[in-house]
C-alpha cells in the first residue's frame, strides 16, 4: 500500500473580500473545538470580539498585523494571524478545519509565520493557548513551542482566558 500523499497547501494573504469567509470558517472551527473547554456564551462572545467583520477589516489595515489563509485544492481550510504584540512576535490565531488537522497545514502556517518573524528580526514567536486545549498544546510542542508561563486574562463580560503562553525560539 502506497503512502497517502500530503495535500498541496497554498498560503495567501487574507484580503478584504475574504473577511466573510474567514469569519464563517472561524465559527465552524470554534464550534468543533471549544464546547467542553469554554461555555457557548464565551464562544459566541469571543467570536464576535475577534472575528466580527469590522474587527477583521481593521486588522487588515494594521501595519503590525498579518492575516494569512491556507488552501488545499482551492478550499480555504485554515488561517493564521500574527502581530507584533508588546514588542514580541505573536502568533495570535491559528485554526485548521477539523477535517484537515494533523496533515501538516498548521505546521506550514507556523513555518510561514516564523519566517516572517525571523525576517523582521524577532528571536522567537509566542502564542497563547487555552490550558484545557490539550490537542493544540501537543501540536504546538511538536512544532517546537514550550510553555513559558501561565496567565489568566479578564476579557470582559465575566469571561477569562485561562491560557499558557508558549514560545518557539527561532
Secondary structure, DSSP 8 states (H G I E B T S, - for coil): --------EEEEE--GGGHHHHHHHHHHHHHHHSBTTB-HHHHHHHHHHHH-HHHHHHHHH-TTEEEEEEEETTEEEEEEEEEEETTEEEEEEEEE-GGGTTSSHHHHHHHHHHHHHHHTT-SEEEEEEETT-HHHHHHHHHTT-EEEEEEEEEEETTEEEEEEEEEEE-
